[in-house]
């Protein structure tokens, strides 16, 4: 193994801001910074192509395939550095040796992305991000303590906390909507151990939390105060390119597994369905397609907060609407941050145009893309499910296949059905991103299955779900049954910066 940076045709990929205004930076610096100085998101100067054939990739373990994909983006990491990060991330903390399993049901293949420590897909990227970040800090001789600042709609928070807890040289502050997550999601966060962790509920919704976090990143005055005290902000949200790159891996892995198992032939196109909130997970699938993965359609599934469906239908992104609390809270989002990376791409990588759209979203609450840009959306199909439809899908799939899925995954499965009905495309094999364990949403799942839930706590319901599904209760749920609450702070969105400074002792 070489100590030099990873080489190949992708050598030298740098990262630039979607809003321009700064020189490109290395992958490690983009990971370290999280967000560019002007509030833009880091994007690679070009999307690399897969270098190994699909049949070669089909023979690899998850860890080896992760290396083959990630090395193409993280070109200033040495092979030793990157493999060490992958080894530390994808180990026995996952309850299946596959890391991500495929389960056939309802005429599709469910890619189970919830076998990690916090039983949600965020583990797939947040298990490796702390290792990438601390390696990036060493590479860039960063002597400031890294403060991870994160807004969560339910899953990112716990996965980030689990990843960064007690990691030397880091602290992590997670903000979540106090009344906008499931009881188990909240209990997972507020029982988090680690002297470097801080969890704070806010009185607003996820968009309020995300907007305030972005403002703190852009606040030069606050940045100067942190700098003087020996701290620097970074992000564990999917706005961080170090979150996005590991997510590309599992779509390539899913294709490789279908190929290995003889479900598809090499080069055959598949569809990928993703229940979508902040747009990071489906953007990773889009990047995989851009790399040469044979993908016919990217099916973007929304819940009743259908801002993305409306965008794909009309070309207008409009956040000025009622915010609806649903049974799929991780998708209760009206400002899909990662869409900015797609806007930049379909605008011909015109940073000035992208910045103008984002300024319009901030000031007016909406923007409308050009007719030319709409042509760049042909890779996508969008639709949505309401609450009743979501519950019906959970019940249908259980009745037919004895397979239990969570509400987010159900939104994906239901939108796939709508796609097939509308297009007649029932021949293309489809992978559905199964983003969370049903045990994270026991109340919604059991209600959908027609079981009594009133007056029962989520842990009693977990026992009953185990009886019904035949799937053991995950350790992530068992471990919080009697865990004490360690974080009970709740603030208004306007008071978030003060809460951060208090935690840091500034």
C-alpha positions, -999 to +999 in steps of 0.1 A: +000+000+000+012+035-008+013+063+016+005+087-012-029+101-018-052+077-036-045+078-073-064+069-105-083+088-132-101+107-104-069+121-089-071+157-081-109+161-076-114+192-056-145+208-040-161+241-049-191+260-034-225+258-051-226+296-046-191+304-059-170+330-043-140+309-032-112+288-045-117+250-046-106+230-016-095+194-010-119+167+001-105+167+036-109+205+039-145+203+026-153+176+052-136+197+080-155+229+071-188+213+064-203+244+047-185+269+025-178+304+039-207+319+019-233+293+030-230+272-002-226+235-002-194+218-013-196+198-046-169+179-065-154+197-094-165+167-115-183+134-108-158+105-112-168+074-131-167+039-115-133+024-124-140-013-117-166-032-138-199-040-122-191-077-122-158-070-104-177-049-078-202-078-073-175-099-058-165-074-031-174-071+005-192-039+017-160-026+031-139-032-001-167-018-023-168+013+000-131+018-006-135+015-044-163+042-044-150+066-018-114+067-030-127+083-063-140+113-043-116+116-013-085+119-034-063+135-008-068+106+016-041+079+014-052+043+010-042+035+045-061+065+059-093+057+040-092+019+047-086+026+084-117+049+084-138+022+066-126-006+090-135+015+121-169+023+107-183-009+092-176-034+119-196-054+145-217-024+154-238-035+125-260-065+133-256-081+099-223-091+082-237-076+049-239-042+066-269-035+042-293-064+034-317-068+005-352-082+012-376-091-016-412-081-010-441-063-028-424-068-062-393-049-052-361-052-032-359-034+001-324-022+009-323-024+047-301+005+057-310+003+094-287-025+108-264+000+125-262+012+161-292+036+159-314+015+136-317+042+108-300+048+075-280+077+089-257+051+106-244+042+071-226+075+068-224+087+104-204+057+114-176+068+092-179+106+093-161+110+127-132+090+114-131+110+082-133+142+101-106+135+127-083+122+099-091+154+079-082+175+110-048+158+113-041+162+075-049+199+077-030+204+110-062+218+125-055+226+162-090+239+171-115+216+188-142+207+162-178+215+173-203+195+153-235+215+150-264+195+138-302+199+132-322+167+131-356+157+121-352+125+142-325+102+129-294+122+121-292+134+156-288+101+174-266+086+147-243+117+149-243+115+187-234+078+186-206+085+161-190+114+178-195+105+215-162+108+233-142+112+201-112+132+212-109+168+198-147+170+191-179+182+207-213+178+193-245+198+197-278+184+183-310+204+180-343+186+174-380+197+172-393+189+207-427+179+195-417+166+160-400+133+166-412+098+177-409+089+214-382+064+207-363+088+185-364+114+214-355+088+241-325+077+219-312+112+219-318+125+254-302+094+270-270+098+250-238+094+271-206+112+264-190+143+281-187+160+247-224+156+238-252+181+241-289+176+230-313+204+229-350+204+220-364+235+203-400+249+203-401+251+165-399+226+137-370+210+119-368+238+093-365+263+122-336+243+136-318+238+103-322+275+094-307+286+127-278+262+124-270+275+089-271+311+103-246+301+130-223+287+103-225+320+084-222+342+115-187+357+112-189+374+146-198+341+163-170+324+143-145+349+156-157+342+192-153+305+187-119+309+170-106+329+200-118+302+224-101+275+203-132+260+186-144+257+150-178+246+137-184+217+114-215+198+104-227+162+105-258+170+085-260+158+049-248+193+038-214+179+047-199+161+017-184+136+041-220+124+048-230+123+011-200+103-003-205+072+020-242+072+010-233+066-027-217+033-017-249+015-007-266+021-040-236+006-059-236-022-033-273-030-039-268-032-076-237-054-071-257-077-048-285-081-073-260-088-100-242-114-078-274-131-069-285-134-106-315-111-102-302-088-129-276-091-157-246-068-159-256-034-174-294-039-168-310-008-155-328-007-122-350+019-106-342+033-071-369+046-048-360+069-019-383+083+008-370+119+008-368+148+031-336+168+030-327+153-005-293+139+006-302+102+003-317+105-032-289+129-043-264+101-034-284+078-058-282+105-084-244+107-080-242+069-083-261+071-116-238+099-128-208+076-120-222+050-144-245+029-123-272+017-146-302+035-131-334+042-152-354+063-128-348+079-094-382+078-077-385+106-051-411+097-025-426+124-003-451+124+025-478+151+029-451+177+032-448+173-006-426+203-015-404+181-036-433+165-055-446+200-063-411+210-075-407+181-098-442+186-112-440+224-117-403+235-115-412+258-086-399+252-052-422+269-027-418+264+011-447+288+019-472+262+031-485+245+062-459+223+080-476+190+086-465+166+114-468+130+100-460+094+110-428+098+089-412+127+109-377+124+093-394+136+061-413+165+077-391+191+060-400+221+038-365+232+030-346+203+014-310+215+017-293+191-006-316+201-035-291+230-038-265+206-051-289+193-078-299+229-087-262+238-092-258+208-114-288+214-137-280+251-139-248+241-157-227+245-126-235+282-127-227+292-091-241+328-096-275+314-108-276+289-079-268+316-053-297+337-068-322+308-064-311+302-028-313+340-020-349+340-035-358+309-013-345+327+017-361+361+011-393+352-008-398+315+002-397+302-034-379+301-067-387+288-102-361+271-124-358+277-161-373+255-188-337+245-198-330+234-162-362+214-161-347+191-188-321+181-161-349+166-140-358+138-164-338+113-142-365+118-115-401+108-109-418+124-079-450+115-060-463+115-024-485+095+000-509+108+026-512+093+061-540+069+052-522+056+021-490+051+042-508+030+068-524+009+041-491+001+025-477-011+058-508-033+063-507-046+027-471-056+027-475-074+060-506-092+049-490-104+016-453-110+027-453-110+065-427-082+062-430-052+085-417-018+073-416+016+090-437+046+077-408+062+058-401+030+039-439+027+033-440+061+017-412+048-007-431+015-014-464+033-020-448+059-044-432+030-063-466+015-068-479+049-081-450+051-105-458+016-119-495+025-122-487+058-140-459+045-163-467+008-168-430+001-160-434-030-139-405-048-157-376-027-143-363-042-110-366-016-082-345-011-051-364+008-023-342+025+003-356+011+037-345+040+059-355+030+094-364+000+115-401-004+122-391-005+159-383+032+157-420+039+150-438+012+169-469+032+176-475+042+139-466+007+127-489-012+152-517+012+145-513+006+108-514-032+114-548-028+132-534-034+167-545-015+198-520+013+208-539+036+231-526+037+267-496+015+258-461+029+259-437+024+230-417-003+247-448-025+254-456-019+217-421-030+208-427-064+226-460-068+206-443-059+174-417-086+180-444-111+184-461-100+152-430-096+130-408-124+144-379-100+142-361-095+176-362-061+193-329-044+183-304-036+210-308+001+202-343-001+215-336-025+244-307-003+257-329+028+262-357+011+281-342+020+315-316+046+305-317+079+324-325+111+306-292+131+305-304+160+283-335+180+291-329+215+277-355+231+255-350+265+239-367+288+214-350+289+179-338+324+186-319+312+217-299+284+199-267+304+195-266+313+233-272+276+241-242+266+220-220+292+237-231+280+272-223+244+264-188+254+252-183+275+283-178+308+263 
